[in-house]
Amino acid sequence: MRLPLLPLLLFAALAACSRAPTANAASAGDGADLAAARTAAPAETARGTQEGSPVPAPPPGVLELVHYRAEPGELAAYLTPRPAQPGKRPAIVWLTGGDSNTLGDVWTPQPRGNDQSAAALREAGVVVMYPSLRGGNDNPGVREGFYGEVRDVLAAADYLAKLDYVDPQRIYLGGHSTGGTLALLVAQSDARFRAVFAFGPIADVANYGGRFVPPGLSEEQLRLRSPAYWLASIRSPVFAFEGDHDANTDDLEAMRRANRNPLAHWYAVPRTNHFSVLAPTSELIARKILADTGERSAIAFEPAELDALVR
């Protein structure tokens, strides 16, 4: 995805908002284990594509261009610079929306009503890694549409955990829109993240209307890419956020109603939409991460503090 967002990507995200979750997804919140189901039915990937363009160079001192090793090979990522002060810091892998496999400008200041850069996290002192994924930019591999990309995200976390200034016990995951959908699938596949923050995910990837997944996938393959079927498989504390209007709110509420997993929490943030929810909620998340220093995560969100974010 490239920032600032192109109107086409804005339209695609809101088009997904206009579709109600499928009936099957809304009623299948306590499905079987996702990792086991994927092992039993390997992905159909032959129709995937590669984006092809190089990753833009970020401005020095703001972000660094690095590469991390994943299944397809060396994948590009942006990383906040080494902190000036010694010590180990919390870190987060952030998944952008739209074409989450690609990277673009996440450093230019954005309007508060649509800031998809996760700038609040890095400005607070959290180490932030923005990974590109297989088939994005000029990376090796092809896009699999929410499938092999899960393993790329886990490889990015492995990279962070080896940095001498990152606390390996305090690595978080976040994402917006398609990145939020992928973040949920990661949380349903592996427990290594201390907590997961998913903004604007959808219940069933069929609601993307053919975008962001390879064409011609079977119903089974779409199901293996759709978070609503695997809520029981969530393995880390998950906090899903969405605006209360002009957003994927129906998907959020469908998953909230279907969920029986105590690790998962669902919040429609008052007076925000699919984009304006990001800046104020990310600022709150940054404060929570910095204060989350115990042996296990104690992050929680109260309705009153979310209600106070936007007036």
C-alpha positions in Angstrom: 0.0 0.0 0.0 1.2 3.5 -0.7 0.5 6.6 1.4 -1.0 9.0 0.9 -3.8 6.7 -0.2 -5.1 6.7 -3.8 -8.8 7.4 -4.1 -9.2 3.9 -5.6 -8.0 2.3 -2.4 -10.2 4.5 -0.3 -13.2 3.5 -2.5 -12.3 -0.2 -2.3 -12.1 -0.1 1.5 -15.5 1.6 1.8 -17.0 -0.7 -0.8 -16.2 -3.6 1.5 -18.0 -1.7 4.3 -21.2 -1.6 2.2 -21.5 -5.4 2.1 -23.0 -7.2 5.1 -21.0 -10.2 6.3 -22.0 -13.5 4.8 -24.5 -15.5 6.8 -22.1 -18.4 7.1 -19.2 -16.3 8.5 -21.5 -14.5 11.0 -22.6 -17.9 12.4 -19.3 -19.7 12.3 -17.4 -17.9 15.1 -16.3 -21.0 17.0 -14.8 -23.0 14.1 -11.9 -25.4 14.2 -8.2 -24.6 14.6 -7.0 -22.4 11.7 -3.5 -23.7 11.6 -4.7 -27.3 11.5 -7.3 -26.6 8.9 -4.7 -24.9 6.7 -2.3 -27.9 7.1 -5.1 -30.2 5.9 -5.9 -28.0 2.9 -2.8 -26.4 1.4 -3.3 -23.0 -0.3 -4.1 -22.6 -4.0 -1.4 -20.1 -5.0 -0.8 -20.6 -8.7 -2.8 -17.5 -9.7 -1.0 -15.1 -7.4 0.8 -12.0 -8.8 3.8 -9.9 -8.0 3.6 -6.1 -7.8 7.1 -5.5 -9.3 8.1 -1.9 -8.2 11.0 -1.2 -5.9 10.4 -0.2 -2.3 10.9 3.6 -2.0 13.8 4.8 0.1 12.6 6.4 3.3 14.1 9.7 4.6 17.2 9.2 6.7 16.7 9.5 10.5 12.9 8.7 10.2 12.9 5.1 9.0 15.5 2.6 7.7 15.1 0.2 4.8 15.9 -3.3 6.0 15.3 -6.9 4.8 14.1 -9.8 6.8 14.3 -13.5 5.9 10.9 -15.3 5.2 9.9 -18.4 3.2 10.1 -16.7 -0.2 13.5 -15.1 0.5 14.6 -11.6 1.7 11.6 -9.3 2.0 11.8 -5.5 2.5 10.6 -3.6 5.5 10.8 -0.2 7.1 12.1 0.0 10.7 12.4 2.9 13.1 16.1 3.8 13.8 18.0 2.5 16.8 17.0 4.5 19.9 19.6 6.9 21.2 19.2 5.7 24.7 20.3 2.2 25.7 17.8 -0.4 26.9 15.2 -2.7 25.4 12.0 -1.3 24.0 8.6 -2.6 23.1 8.1 -3.1 19.4 5.2 -3.6 17.0 4.8 -5.0 13.5 2.4 -2.7 11.6 0.5 -4.0 8.6 -0.8 -1.3 6.2 -4.1 -1.4 4.4 -5.1 -1.7 0.8 -2.4 -3.8 -0.9 -0.8 -4.9 2.4 1.9 -6.8 0.5 3.5 -3.6 -0.8 5.2 -0.7 1.0 5.1 3.0 0.2 5.3 6.4 1.9 4.5 5.9 5.6 6.6 9.0 6.7 4.8 12.0 5.2 2.6 13.6 7.8 -1.0 12.8 7.2 -4.3 14.5 8.2 -5.6 13.4 11.5 -8.8 12.3 9.9 -7.0 9.7 7.8 -3.5 8.9 9.2 -2.7 5.3 8.2 1.0 5.7 9.0 1.0 4.5 12.6 3.1 7.6 13.3 1.7 7.9 16.9 3.3 4.6 17.8 6.8 5.5 16.6 6.6 9.0 18.0 5.8 7.6 21.4 9.0 5.6 21.3 7.7 2.2 20.3 9.9 0.4 17.8 7.8 0.1 14.6 8.5 -2.3 11.7 6.4 -2.1 8.5 7.0 -5.3 6.6 6.3 -5.8 2.9 5.1 -9.3 2.2 5.6 -12.0 -0.5 4.8 -10.7 -4.0 4.7 -7.1 -3.0 7.0 -4.5 -4.6 9.9 -6.5 -6.1 9.9 -9.1 -3.3 10.3 -12.8 -4.3 7.2 -15.0 -4.3 3.6 -14.1 -5.3 0.7 -12.7 -3.4 -1.4 -15.4 -1.8 -4.1 -13.2 -0.4 -4.0 -13.6 3.5 -2.4 -17.0 3.3 1.4 -17.4 3.2 1.5 -13.8 4.3 0.7 -15.0 7.8 4.1 -16.7 7.9 5.8 -13.6 6.5 4.4 -11.6 9.5 5.7 -14.2 11.9 9.1 -14.0 10.2 9.0 -10.2 10.7 8.4 -10.8 14.4 11.4 -13.1 14.5 13.5 -10.4 13.0 12.4 -7.9 15.6 13.0 -10.3 18.5 16.7 -10.6 17.5 17.4 -6.8 17.7 19.4 -6.0 20.8 17.3 -3.0 21.6 13.9 -4.8 21.4 12.3 -6.6 24.3 11.4 -10.0 22.7 8.6 -10.4 25.4 7.0 -7.2 24.3 6.4 -7.5 20.6 2.9 -6.5 19.4 1.0 -6.7 16.1 -1.2 -4.1 14.5 -2.9 -3.4 11.2 -5.6 -1.4 9.4 -8.3 -2.6 7.0 -6.8 -5.4 5.0 -3.9 -5.2 7.4 -6.4 -5.6 10.2 -7.9 -8.7 8.6 -4.4 -10.2 8.2 -3.6 -9.3 11.8 -6.6 -11.3 13.0 -5.5 -14.3 10.9 -2.0 -14.1 12.4 -3.5 -14.1 15.9 -5.6 -17.1 15.0 -2.4 -18.9 13.8 0.2 -18.2 16.4 0.5 -16.9 20.0 3.9 -15.1 19.9 2.5 -11.6 19.9 1.9 -10.0 23.3 -1.2 -8.4 22.0 -2.8 -7.7 18.6 -4.6 -4.5 17.5 -6.8 -4.9 14.4 -8.4 -1.9 12.9 -11.3 -2.3 10.5 -11.0 -6.0 9.7 -13.7 -7.8 7.8 -15.4 -11.1 8.6 -15.1 -12.8 5.2 -12.6 -11.9 2.5 -15.3 -12.5 -0.1 -16.6 -9.1 1.0 -13.6 -7.5 -0.7 -15.4 -8.2 -4.0 -12.5 -9.9 -5.7 -9.8 -7.5 -4.6 -6.8 -8.6 -2.5 -7.2 -12.3 -3.1 -6.2 -14.4 -6.1 -9.1 -14.9 -8.6 -11.0 -18.1 -8.7 -10.4 -19.4 -5.2 -12.8 -22.1 -4.0 -15.2 -21.5 -1.2 -12.9 -23.6 1.1 -9.9 -21.4 0.3 -11.8 -18.2 0.9 -13.0 -19.6 4.2 -9.4 -20.4 5.2 -8.6 -16.7 4.6 -11.6 -15.3 6.5 -11.3 -14.5 10.2 -14.9 -15.0 11.2 -14.7 -18.7 10.9 -11.7 -19.1 13.3 -12.5 -16.9 16.3 -12.0 -19.9 18.7 -8.5 -20.2 17.3 -7.3 -16.7 18.5 -4.2 -17.3 20.6 -3.1 -13.8 21.7 -5.1 -11.0 23.3 -6.9 -9.3 20.4 -8.4 -5.8 20.4 -10.4 -5.1 17.2 -11.5 -1.5 16.6 -13.6 0.2 14.0 -15.5 3.4 13.5 -19.2 3.5 14.3 -20.2 4.9 10.8 -18.8 4.7 7.2 -16.8 1.7 8.2 -16.7 -2.1 8.5 -18.9 -1.9 11.6 -21.3 -4.6 10.5 -18.3 -7.0 10.2 -17.0 -6.1 13.6 -20.4 -6.5 15.2 -21.0 -9.9 13.5 -17.7 -11.2 14.8 -18.4 -9.8 18.3 -21.7 -11.5 18.4 -20.3 -14.8 17.2 -17.2 -14.7 19.4 -16.9 -17.0 22.5 -13.2 -16.5 22.9 -12.2 -14.5 26.0 -9.0 -13.3 24.4 -10.9 -11.3 21.8 -12.4 -7.9 22.4 -14.4 -5.8 19.9 -14.9 -2.0 20.0 -16.9 0.4 17.8 -15.3 3.8 18.6 -17.9 6.5 18.8 -17.9 9.4 16.3 -15.2 7.9 14.0 -15.2 6.2 10.7 -12.9 3.6 9.0 -10.1 6.1 8.8 -10.6 8.7 11.5 -10.5 5.9 14.2 -6.8 5.4 13.6 -5.0 8.5 15.0 -6.7 8.9 18.4 -6.9 5.1 19.1 -3.3 4.6 18.1 -2.2 7.3 20.5 -4.1 5.5 23.2 -2.6 2.2 22.2 0.9 3.7 22.3 0.4 4.8 25.9 -1.0 1.4 26.8 2.1 -0.4 25.3 4.6 1.8 27.1 2.8 1.1 30.4 2.5 -2.6 29.7 5.7 -3.8 31.5 4.5 -6.8 33.6 5.3 -10.4 33.0 2.1 -10.8 31.0 0.2 -8.1 29.1 -2.4 -6.2 31.2 -3.7 -4.1 28.4 -7.4 -3.4 28.5 -9.7 -0.7 27.1 -12.7 0.8 28.9 -15.7 2.1 27.0 -15.4 5.5 28.7 -11.9 6.1 27.5 -12.8 5.2 23.9 -15.9 7.4 24.1 -13.6 10.3 25.1 -11.2 9.9 22.2 -13.3 12.1 19.8 -15.7 14.9 20.8 
